[in-house]
């Protein structure tokens, strides 16, 4: 019984894959004009219909005690990995949601650009502020700001552009008390 169910399921998945192949080579406008016999595969694509052309980077800028900004530096979202992490990578949980948060923050920033205080209360802003605040800092750093920068890695003629710039936030320092 189990073998028959597996064979039917596999055959169904292969059939859906083969049916979807014909939709991979047409643009969206042409597919919209055609009528689909199944009506299920009209807008379905196995691969990304609009592939990403740019990368989003989370950049931080520290501010000294005097308020002078330091040079920007990127927050590494892909830490160095070991070959064994192909099978087990628990650190991935920390960095996996960062990219969607960056996209959500850029969208919220565009929608709420006339109300900067409202942007600071959105979930993506607060979570990214926590990620940026957890980054190590020198002893004389008192404030931090973060930016979302878009870069076109394979198109050198396109220069990076800042999509979002946060307010400058004070870093709270905790001092260890000796007992």
PyMOL commands that set and color helices and strands:
alter all, ss='L'
color gray80, all
select helices_A, chain A and resi 2-21+28-33+83-86+92-96+98-111+116-119+123-133
alter helices_A, ss='H'
color red, helices_A
select strands_A, chain A and resi 55-64+73-74+141-151+161-165+169-170
alter strands_A, ss='S'
color yellow, strands_A
deselect
rebuild
show_as cartoon
